[in-house]
């Protein structure tokens, strides 16, 4: 459903490991993938929103929420580890949940994460629709005044 965007998200995720890896703290390096995956769409949202709440800001919020779906799937896979990984090594969320001692809750945490993503995406869609309706109404009013 989000194939192209997922590829971009994956690139940012993998880049986050490299960027946070500079700190040489294994937990932060592993978590850095997800942090970067969320930080870039969040920064894009705030960039557009700070100029004026607009369609571009709503699309960036949609992208931000969409990331939670992939992250949630990745979290839910922590115990069974069936998702394909880039390269060899330990599954990020298996490592993170094991380090925190909460691996047994991975399905619930992942489910909640996906739910949060759907809520964020729903909010962005309402914003997109209402902004579109408002724009149409403005254009009609402008045409009538001419």
Backbone bond lengths (Angstrom), bond angles and torsions (degrees), N, CA, C in turn:
res aa  C-N    CA-C-N  psi(-1)  N-CA   C-N-CA  omega(-1)  CA-C   N-CA-C  phi
1 X - - - 1.448 - - 1.523 111.48 -
2 X 1.332 118.18 -39.63 1.457 122.40 -178.66 1.527 110.28 -119.89
3 X 1.324 118.26 36.27 1.456 122.99 -171.81 1.513 115.46 -50.04
4 X 1.330 117.44 -52.54 1.462 120.49 -178.04 1.526 110.66 -62.74
5 X 1.327 115.98 -46.72 1.469 121.01 -179.43 1.526 110.24 -63.91
6 X 1.325 117.27 -38.44 1.466 119.71 178.58 1.517 111.82 -60.79
7 X 1.331 117.15 -35.64 1.459 120.24 176.37 1.519 112.11 -63.69
8 X 1.329 116.11 -40.75 1.465 120.85 176.60 1.524 109.79 -65.50
9 X 1.327 115.99 -45.02 1.468 120.13 179.09 1.529 110.85 -59.28
10 X 1.322 116.69 -41.47 1.462 120.89 179.36 1.526 111.15 -63.36
11 X 1.327 116.73 -41.13 1.465 119.80 178.39 1.528 110.84 -61.99
12 X 1.330 116.80 -43.94 1.470 119.91 178.28 1.522 110.84 -65.87
13 X 1.336 116.40 -38.48 1.459 121.19 178.29 1.534 110.33 -59.91
14 X 1.318 115.90 -51.06 1.472 119.40 -178.98 1.525 111.43 -65.00
15 X 1.316 116.82 -37.83 1.468 120.03 176.19 1.519 111.98 -62.31
16 X 1.331 116.20 -34.42 1.460 120.33 178.13 1.510 112.59 -62.13
17 X 1.340 116.96 -36.11 1.469 119.58 176.56 1.525 109.93 -61.19
18 X 1.319 116.68 -43.87 1.470 120.46 -179.16 1.523 111.28 -66.48
19 X 1.317 117.00 -44.21 1.471 120.59 -177.92 1.526 110.64 -65.63
20 X 1.329 117.55 -49.27 1.460 120.29 -179.39 1.525 111.53 -74.21
21 X 1.332 116.99 -18.74 1.458 120.92 177.09 1.520 113.22 -63.32
22 X 1.320 116.45 -23.19 1.468 121.01 177.71 1.527 110.61 -58.52
23 X 1.316 116.91 -28.94 1.465 120.84 -179.14 1.529 112.21 -73.27
24 X 1.322 116.85 -17.01 1.469 123.19 178.01 1.533 113.45 57.72
25 X 1.325 114.91 35.30 1.461 121.50 173.43 1.531 105.40 -115.76
26 X 1.341 117.98 107.30 1.468 120.17 -172.13 1.534 114.95 -50.11
27 X 1.326 117.98 -45.52 1.459 120.05 -178.85 1.529 110.63 -60.68
28 X 1.313 117.05 -43.86 1.468 121.81 -179.44 1.534 110.41 -68.57
29 X 1.315 117.25 -37.96 1.464 120.81 177.61 1.522 110.65 -60.23
30 X 1.326 116.61 -45.93 1.463 120.64 -178.98 1.530 110.19 -68.63
31 X 1.316 117.46 -45.53 1.459 121.48 179.14 1.533 111.46 -65.86
32 X 1.328 116.68 -26.92 1.461 121.95 -177.93 1.514 114.33 -57.41
33 X 1.324 117.08 -29.54 1.461 119.32 177.14 1.520 111.40 -61.21
34 X 1.315 115.66 -49.87 1.467 119.99 179.79 1.518 110.58 -69.10
35 X 1.327 117.34 -38.91 1.468 119.83 178.91 1.530 111.27 -58.96
36 X 1.333 116.89 -45.19 1.462 120.26 -179.85 1.523 110.64 -68.43
37 X 1.307 116.67 -37.11 1.463 121.57 179.38 1.529 110.46 -60.21
38 X 1.322 117.42 -32.73 1.460 121.24 178.01 1.527 112.66 -91.04
39 X 1.326 116.42 -32.92 1.467 120.05 -175.03 1.527 112.57 -65.76
40 X 1.317 118.13 -39.28 1.459 119.58 -176.47 1.525 112.98 -68.31
41 X 1.339 120.02 -47.46 1.465 117.59 175.61 1.534 112.21 -65.99
42 X 1.341 117.20 -32.82 1.470 119.73 177.69 1.530 110.10 -64.96
43 X 1.334 116.93 -42.92 1.468 120.39 177.94 1.525 111.07 -63.50
44 X 1.330 116.57 -40.55 1.465 120.31 178.13 1.531 110.15 -63.73
45 X 1.330 117.06 -40.86 1.462 120.65 177.74 1.531 110.17 -60.39
46 X 1.331 116.99 -51.15 1.467 119.87 -177.87 1.525 111.91 -64.33
47 X 1.320 116.69 -34.19 1.469 120.21 176.38 1.528 110.53 -59.36
48 X 1.326 116.92 -51.62 1.463 120.01 -178.11 1.525 112.19 -72.73
49 X 1.323 117.15 -37.97 1.459 120.29 -178.06 1.522 111.45 -67.64
50 X 1.327 117.33 -35.58 1.467 120.45 -178.12 1.528 111.84 -67.29
51 X 1.316 118.08 -25.14 1.451 121.56 178.89 1.519 111.05 -77.15
52 X 1.300 116.49 -39.29 1.456 124.26 177.65 1.521 106.18 172.28
53 X 1.332 116.96 129.10 1.463 116.90 177.20 1.535 109.30 -54.88
54 X 1.317 116.09 119.40 1.463 119.44 -173.41 1.524 111.20 -148.99
55 X 1.318 113.85 -177.92 1.460 121.98 -178.35 1.527 111.20 -59.23
56 X 1.328 117.58 -43.12 1.473 120.63 -179.35 1.528 110.79 -61.79
57 X 1.318 116.97 -40.47 1.467 120.28 176.98 1.515 111.38 -62.10
58 X 1.331 116.28 -40.81 1.465 120.72 179.31 1.525 110.87 -65.05
59 X 1.329 116.78 -38.82 1.473 119.68 177.63 1.528 111.24 -65.85
60 X 1.328 116.87 -38.03 1.468 119.90 178.51 1.525 110.68 -67.61
61 X 1.340 116.77 -35.16 1.455 120.01 175.61 1.530 110.28 -66.13
62 X 1.322 116.79 -38.95 1.466 121.53 175.63 1.524 110.12 -59.63
63 X 1.327 117.28 -45.02 1.464 122.43 178.65 1.530 110.69 -62.74
64 X 1.334 116.53 -43.26 1.458 121.05 178.35 1.535 110.01 -58.23
65 X 1.340 116.79 -48.40 1.457 120.69 179.70 1.513 112.80 -64.25
66 X 1.335 116.19 -37.36 1.465 120.57 179.86 1.522 111.17 -61.44
67 X 1.314 117.63 -32.80 1.463 120.94 178.17 1.525 112.16 -60.48
68 X 1.326 116.61 -32.44 1.459 120.19 -179.23 1.526 111.85 -65.11
69 X 1.337 116.83 -27.20 1.469 119.11 178.96 1.529 110.54 -66.11
70 X 1.328 116.51 -47.94 1.459 120.74 178.63 1.522 112.54 -65.83
71 X 1.323 115.65 -40.47 1.465 120.23 179.10 1.531 109.52 -64.04
72 X 1.321 116.31 -42.57 1.467 120.30 178.52 1.520 112.04 -61.44
73 X 1.339 116.41 -42.37 1.468 119.69 176.36 1.519 111.04 -60.79
74 X 1.314 115.95 -43.36 1.464 122.06 -179.88 1.534 109.79 -62.61
75 X 1.329 116.55 -42.04 1.466 120.70 177.94 1.526 111.02 -63.08
76 X 1.335 116.16 -46.05 1.460 120.13 -177.63 1.527 112.29 -64.34
77 X 1.302 117.16 -21.94 1.460 122.58 -178.97 1.536 112.78 -85.50
78 X 1.321 117.52 -2.14 1.468 121.12 -172.21 1.519 113.94 -56.89
79 X 1.309 118.70 -37.55 1.468 119.67 -178.39 1.523 112.44 -82.21
80 X 1.321 117.58 -41.22 1.465 119.97 -175.22 1.529 113.00 -89.31
81 X 1.310 116.92 -24.64 1.473 123.80 176.91 1.528 112.94 48.75
82 X 1.326 115.47 57.15 1.460 120.43 179.33 1.527 113.05 -99.69
83 X 1.321 117.58 -16.74 1.465 119.60 179.70 1.529 109.71 -70.20
84 X 1.320 117.31 142.10 1.466 119.22 176.38 1.528 110.00 -68.77
85 X 1.318 115.29 142.62 1.462 121.29 179.56 1.523 110.02 -109.94
86 X 1.309 115.67 157.12 1.463 121.35 171.97 1.523 105.94 -83.36
87 X 1.301 117.53 115.41 1.461 120.98 -179.37 1.524 111.65 76.09
88 X 1.307 114.40 -173.68 1.458 120.89 -179.90 1.520 109.20 -97.06
89 X 1.290 115.07 164.24 1.455 118.61 175.60 1.509 112.52 129.98
90 X 1.295 113.54 -170.51 1.448 121.69 -177.06 1.526 110.06 -84.31
91 X 1.283 115.62 140.84 1.452 124.79 173.99 1.539 107.44 -59.27
92 X 1.338 117.94 129.15 1.475 121.38 -176.95 1.524 112.82 -51.21
93 X 1.328 115.22 -52.28 1.456 117.80 -173.26 1.521 112.45 -76.34
94 X 1.305 118.49 -22.16 1.465 119.69 171.43 1.521 108.32 -65.21
95 X 1.322 115.94 -47.99 1.470 120.79 178.90 1.524 110.95 -58.92
96 X 1.343 116.47 -49.47 1.468 120.66 -175.87 1.526 111.43 -65.26
97 X 1.332 116.40 -47.13 1.466 119.30 -179.77 1.524 111.59 -66.54
98 X 1.340 117.58 -38.51 1.473 120.29 176.45 1.523 110.37 -61.64
99 X 1.328 116.16 -43.52 1.466 120.26 -179.53 1.528 111.38 -62.37
100 X 1.318 116.76 -31.47 1.463 121.44 179.82 1.529 112.37 -92.12
101 X 1.330 116.43 -7.60 1.459 121.06 -179.70 1.523 113.86 72.07
102 X 1.328 117.30 29.65 1.467 120.02 -176.60 1.531 113.05 -126.82
103 X 1.310 117.56 21.66 1.474 120.48 -177.86 1.521 111.83 -56.25
104 X 1.312 117.73 -35.23 1.469 120.02 -178.04 1.525 112.46 -63.78
105 X 1.317 117.77 -15.53 1.468 121.54 179.41 1.532 112.79 -99.56
106 X 1.334 116.46 9.69 1.464 120.00 -172.48 1.525 113.54 -58.81
107 X 1.320 117.80 -37.71 1.471 120.28 -178.29 1.527 110.15 -67.05
108 X 1.314 117.00 -44.12 1.465 120.62 179.21 1.516 112.61 -67.26
109 X 1.323 116.74 -43.57 1.465 120.38 179.05 1.525 110.12 -63.27
110 X 1.332 115.73 -43.88 1.455 119.95 178.14 1.516 112.04 -63.56
111 X 1.327 116.90 -39.91 1.460 121.11 177.83 1.517 111.52 -63.07
112 X 1.332 116.23 -43.31 1.467 119.95 177.89 1.523 110.61 -63.86
113 X 1.327 116.48 -39.62 1.463 121.08 178.81 1.525 110.33 -61.76
114 X 1.316 117.03 -44.40 1.472 120.28 177.54 1.530 110.96 -64.50
115 X 1.325 117.17 -40.95 1.456 120.47 177.32 1.530 110.18 -59.01
116 X 1.333 116.63 -45.20 1.467 120.22 178.17 1.530 110.31 -59.29
117 X 1.320 116.67 -40.26 1.457 120.43 177.54 1.516 112.51 -61.31
118 X 1.343 116.18 -43.84 1.470 119.57 178.91 1.525 111.10 -64.22
119 X 1.339 117.36 -37.58 1.470 120.65 178.31 1.528 109.93 -64.63
120 X 1.318 116.82 -46.75 1.469 120.63 178.80 1.531 110.18 -60.44
121 X 1.328 116.66 -43.03 1.463 120.32 179.53 1.528 111.16 -65.73
122 X 1.313 118.09 -37.92 1.467 121.03 178.25 1.530 110.16 -64.56
123 X 1.326 116.80 -43.07 1.465 120.41 177.52 1.522 110.31 -59.93
124 X 1.325 116.52 -43.93 1.473 119.67 -179.68 1.525 111.00 -65.41
125 X 1.327 117.48 -36.81 1.472 119.73 179.30 1.525 111.35 -67.83
126 X 1.333 117.32 -39.75 1.466 120.12 175.86 1.524 109.25 -61.67
127 X 1.324 116.15 -42.54 1.463 121.37 178.22 1.529 110.10 -60.81
128 X 1.313 117.69 -46.50 1.471 121.80 -179.87 1.530 110.48 -61.08
129 X 1.312 116.75 -45.61 1.469 120.55 -178.41 1.522 111.02 -65.88
130 X 1.331 117.23 -46.86 1.468 119.13 -179.63 1.520 111.61 -66.04
131 X 1.331 117.28 -36.31 1.473 119.94 176.73 1.522 110.27 -65.31
132 X 1.330 116.81 -39.10 1.461 120.66 178.25 1.519 111.80 -65.29
133 X 1.324 116.56 -44.49 1.465 120.74 178.68 1.526 110.03 -62.79
134 X 1.306 116.74 -43.31 1.466 121.13 178.84 1.522 111.25 -61.16
135 X 1.313 117.09 -42.64 1.469 121.66 179.22 1.529 110.57 -63.51
136 X 1.308 117.44 -43.14 1.467 121.66 178.34 1.525 110.24 -61.57
137 X 1.331 116.62 -43.94 1.457 120.69 179.38 1.527 111.52 -63.42
138 X 1.325 116.71 -40.37 1.469 120.68 177.38 1.518 111.55 -62.12
139 X 1.328 116.49 -44.18 1.465 120.51 -179.70 1.525 111.46 -65.84
140 X 1.324 117.66 -38.63 1.469 120.67 177.14 1.522 110.83 -64.27
141 X 1.327 115.67 -43.34 1.471 119.84 179.53 1.523 110.38 -63.98
142 X 1.314 117.36 -38.00 1.464 121.55 179.20 1.541 110.19 -66.19
143 X 1.327 116.81 -42.41 1.468 120.72 178.56 1.525 111.54 -63.64
144 X 1.324 116.31 -39.06 1.475 120.13 179.38 1.523 111.67 -66.08
145 X 1.331 116.31 -32.99 1.463 119.99 -177.81 1.524 112.95 -76.88
146 X 1.327 117.06 -12.40 1.475 120.53 -179.52 1.485 112.53 -84.51
